Amino acid sequence: MEYLLIAVAALAVVIVSTVLSRRTGVAVPLLLLVVGIAASFLPAIPDFVLAPEWILAGVLPPLLYSSAVRFPVTDLRRNLGQISWLSVIMVVASALVIGVVVHAVFPQIPIALGVALGAVVSPTDAVAATAIGRRLGLPPRLMSVLEGESLMNDATALVLLRTALAAVMGTFSFWQSLRDFAVAVLVALVVGGLIAGITIMVRARISDPVLTSTISFFVPFLAYFPTEELHGSGVLATVVAGVITGHRSAHRFSAAARGTEAANWATISFVLESAVFLVMGLELPGLVTDARTESSMSTVAAIAAVVFVLLLALRAAGVLVAIRFGSRHNSTRRSRRRIEDAESELETIEPETHQQERRAQNIRRWIDRGRADLAFEEDQPIGRKGALVLSWAGMRGVVTLAAAQTIPEGTDHRAVVVLVAFVVSVATLIGFGSTLPLVIRRMHFRERSVQDKREEIRSLVSEMVDTVSERLGPLEDQQIEGEPIAPAVVERMSKLFAPLLTGALPEGQAKIDHRDQLIELTERYVAALRETLLDERSIGNYRADTYLKVQGLLDALERRGETTH
């Protein structure tokens, strides 16, 4: 009963903090962290230490899965260079630099333990940054880089931590570490892909939205635990399963199933994200007590200050390198030449067989995608303003603390390292998190107007309607089981689909005869429109939020059709 009361009280704190956040503009994670720290000093609150396994194996997989499901594959493909650099190369580089410097300045900290400290403080947590960015209109590409980085960097950090701890125990081998890293990634990709494929197949056969949503709660754990048992990265496997599931969901799951799942996962993510920051604050007294048995608080503060400065410098340098050398100026010219070569090749093809026709279609799709990617680079460059925001969005979160707590008991200076990780996390969350809104405002990013968004939606829907009309033929010429469509159904269909161009749906549905014809014809056109939308999404001529909006309109049409059965 005591734990139940604590859970209810924590939920109440989360709700109140969320309301305050909306009124004050302070990000919810920051408020909850401060509340947790303040509450930890109350006499009635006992020392609280949560086992790291609860975070790393119980909370992290569903949080990553929830984010991965929503992450567009096109955004991942287009920003893969920056995301990979920040989430892999910079995590490894930061861990090594921090390990060397901390050992040089504080010789009592072994270099291997210093690298372990660097590994746990290197991955960023995008929860606070994206919450602030979404509220202040941060450009979509910067949001994608931040979210993509946070999806990948935990896996790199945890694998690197495993290697550093092996070195602490005296069993380090460079080539063995490389092999372990490769195995961890390969196993994660295979298991994550298999779990996604199997669960998608199973869920697609279930018509009950509540049941299929319930099954989705198991997916992150089905990906995580087997991968860990096979010495892979369970975190990466979870992300892989989520990305694949999200990409295939519009094609395989009904609108009702996706709507139910999205609502459920939004609630779960909100509660878990909020709870971990509150718990993080509550752990402070216990960490301080443990660290005092090993060192003075001044030493802890000094180490934390050195690590904080290093993280700030390394983050800025890493982002600048990613933007400078990740700039696609040269690659853009190469891409243009490749597109021109492909167009020349396409002109020489005269399809006479099905295989040749298919090859020509693939080349056309590749050309369209290449042109869309070039337009994306020109329309949404990151630039210096974006680089500054990315540099300043280097907040660390509860994963840093949980990872540090996995250092085995009995390791010399363990308590100091854990407290340093906590202090660095809090410093980045409060320091960067409280000033990031000011930085974003000073950059004066141009936010798209509501009118621009509506015009883009109209343009996409217009293309889809033209494609479907060309594929299916005029509405009045449609037949169902050889029977012509009743005029009343044609009129109703015209009224039903025309409002798509305005981004809204008709409020009511008049009762008409020939309801079976209306239902079947609606399903036919919605299916054709959805297939066209997926084709357009794979090319990427429009922004991700535009595709989501149009998908929502089609989902609403599909649900209206289901209610008439």
Beta strands, then each sheet from edge to edge (+ up, - down):
strand 1: 479-480
strand 2: 483-484
sheet 1: 1+ 2-
end
